Amino acid sequence: MAAGPLTILLLSITLFSAHAADQPSLDEQLFNAIADQDISAVEKALQAGADINAREERGLQTPLMKSVLMGYDGLVQLFLEKGADV
């Protein structure tokens, strides 16, 4: 039995959804970049649409708060320049 267009569409959606679930969100990418002190990756995440005022799932810290607490002065300055809420 040949697969019909609806079957192919549903299979494609299922596969795409499974792949998307494996990828960290932009906000998660932002927090990962902060943890790595990777200013370039932070800037890329922000340019891609990460929320500069997002809150972590654990701790509820914003990127600015996390950077201040970790002593990452370069990231603190970047977030302030980009308009993070204080």
N, C-alpha and C positions, 0 to 999 in steps of 0.2 A: 504494500500500500504506500503510495507516494504521499509525502508530507504536503499539506496544503499551505497556502499563504498565511493563514491564521496561525497554524502550528509553528511555522518558521518565525513569524513575528513574536509569538510568545516565548519561544526558545531564545531568540535574540535578546529580548527584554530580561529574561531570567539570567542569562550569561552576563549581560552588562551590569545588572544589579549586583550580582555576586562579585564581579571585579571591582565595582565602585565601593563595595563594603570593605574591601581589603585596603583601599587607599585612605590614608589619613586625611581628614578634612583640612581646609586651609588654616583654620584656627589651630588645629593640632600641629600642623607643620610649623606655624609661627611659634608655638610653645616649645617644640622640639629644637628649633633654631636658637631660641633664647637659651635653652639648657646647654646647647653646644657653643654658646657665645659667638654664633656665626652671623655677623651683621649682614653679610651679603644675602644669606638665606632668609633673614628677617625681612630685608627690603623686598626680596622676590615674593615672599608670602603676602606682604602688604600690597604690592603692586598687583598680585593675582586676585586680591579681594578679601584677604583675611581681615577680620574685625580687630582694629587696634585696641578696642575696649572689651574684647571677649573675656570671658571668665573661664578659668580651668574647671574641669569637672571636680577635681579634688582641690580643696583649699580656696576655691573661688577667687583666686588672684587674677588681676589683669596683667597683661604683658609689662606695663610700667611697674606695677607693684612687685612682680616677680624679679624684674631687673634691679630695682632698688634693693630688695632684700638680699639678692645674690651679690650686690656690689658691682654690677656690670655698668660702669659709668658711661661707656660708649653707647650702649643700648638705651640707657635712661635718656641721654641727650637726644638720640634719634627719635624715641617715642614722644618726647616733649616737642621737638621740632615738627613732627608729623601731626600734632594736635591731639595727643592722647588726653583723656579726661584726667584731671588731677584731683 
